[in-house]
């Protein structure tokens, strides 16, 4: 495997994204070919990683794709690179609640680091800490001995004296300091109700934010030391994931439109790779700009994103909405996830949408977040009835009604109560549940094959 390092933290808000993204850009600036990764189901951070590394940011999520696929997917995503930087999720050992592995929680940063045999850099928010940092580091270092913490990046350091005391604490814990980021050196990255604003929505501003992260980390972190840590990763051998090995190829090159642009940014790189491997010609359509679907469109993928932030502009594109509605009503295969579901509703926050679902969507204060073990309630262009899938829910909107008499999914909430959700109508499969196509590649074959029936 390629040289690799995992950027982790004791908890969320410690500065992982700034450090990881800045490292990717700084390493690239020094001539490295950097493969960027993110642990977990996050869609937003990989957009900044893509800008920093100049190649697609990818996710590593054992919960969604299965533990056995993590290494092969890593090899696929790092092909041609000489170093990989993996940004963690939440705290180092935080994974799926109630599910544990030797390294910590299932799907945690520690779990993925263990699967990759990768050393870990721990980013610590040093505000309000001095000598006590040694105890924190000792705890993290000894909690799971199989996880190798190779160094510390101090963040939010207040002064030269504060830096000196913190370095002494790290020395007491037996961990080297590879970087020290000052408190006044914050990077302005736009945010909204689900976290950072996707990079695709902020063009030049996102590019400037990544450049600022790069400059900050270049001046605050020993980049050569990080590269040495990455090269110290243990040797691991495994097969490389291949889209062509996962799907059956359909003849005829059906055109499958995939919504993109600022409103629909929640997608995995492996999705379009699998569609192409299954024989499709993938054509990206931006519902904010394009007035019609691509010529010859035989199927449509509407991924998640932030349509609620662009509801007025989406509504104003009446010709595209009409085109989408006609495609759905023709029975063509259409796969809509979360934001895509909202786009197909009658209205979104009062703005007319495509109207193929007799349902209204609105923003709410409540965040619905977490993994779901779902069962396909009805057969669809993606899944046979009874199929079991682990997906992820992440939204603050509500659609009413939540389903028809043929919901897409059923699962049990945390209190054990059954939950039914989504719409399965003709060739349409629309729901809030995000799935990773590499975890269920048969669904991609089934979807592309549906264009020929």
Secondary structure as GFF3:
##gff-version 3
##sequence-region A 1 453
A	DSSP	beta_strand	3	9	.	.	.	ID=ss1
A	DSSP	alpha_helix	16	29	.	.	.	ID=ss2
A	DSSP	beta_strand	34	39	.	.	.	ID=ss3
A	DSSP	alpha_helix	45	53	.	.	.	ID=ss4
A	DSSP	beta_strand	58	60	.	.	.	ID=ss5
A	DSSP	alpha_helix	62	65	.	.	.	ID=ss6
A	DSSP	alpha_helix	67	77	.	.	.	ID=ss7
A	DSSP	beta_strand	83	87	.	.	.	ID=ss8
A	DSSP	beta_strand	100	101	.	.	.	ID=ss9
A	DSSP	beta_strand	104	105	.	.	.	ID=ss10
A	DSSP	alpha_helix	109	116	.	.	.	ID=ss11
A	DSSP	beta_strand	119	125	.	.	.	ID=ss12
A	DSSP	alpha_helix	133	143	.	.	.	ID=ss13
A	DSSP	beta_strand	149	157	.	.	.	ID=ss14
A	DSSP	alpha_helix	160	172	.	.	.	ID=ss15
A	DSSP	beta_strand	177	182	.	.	.	ID=ss16
A	DSSP	beta_strand	191	192	.	.	.	ID=ss17
A	DSSP	beta_strand	195	196	.	.	.	ID=ss18
A	DSSP	three_ten_helix	199	201	.	.	.	ID=ss19
A	DSSP	alpha_helix	203	220	.	.	.	ID=ss20
A	DSSP	alpha_helix	223	231	.	.	.	ID=ss21
A	DSSP	alpha_helix	243	246	.	.	.	ID=ss22
A	DSSP	beta_strand	255	260	.	.	.	ID=ss23
A	DSSP	alpha_helix	269	277	.	.	.	ID=ss24
A	DSSP	beta_strand	281	286	.	.	.	ID=ss25
A	DSSP	beta_strand	297	302	.	.	.	ID=ss26
A	DSSP	three_ten_helix	307	310	.	.	.	ID=ss27
A	DSSP	alpha_helix	311	316	.	.	.	ID=ss28
A	DSSP	alpha_helix	318	329	.	.	.	ID=ss29
A	DSSP	beta_strand	333	337	.	.	.	ID=ss30
A	DSSP	alpha_helix	339	344	.	.	.	ID=ss31
A	DSSP	beta_strand	347	348	.	.	.	ID=ss32
A	DSSP	beta_strand	351	352	.	.	.	ID=ss33
A	DSSP	beta_strand	360	376	.	.	.	ID=ss34
A	DSSP	beta_strand	388	400	.	.	.	ID=ss35
A	DSSP	beta_strand	409	412	.	.	.	ID=ss36
A	DSSP	beta_strand	418	421	.	.	.	ID=ss37
A	DSSP	beta_strand	423	425	.	.	.	ID=ss38
A	DSSP	beta_strand	428	431	.	.	.	ID=ss39
A	DSSP	three_ten_helix	437	439	.	.	.	ID=ss40
A	DSSP	alpha_helix	441	449	.	.	.	ID=ss41
A	DSSP	three_ten_helix	450	452	.	.	.	ID=ss42
###
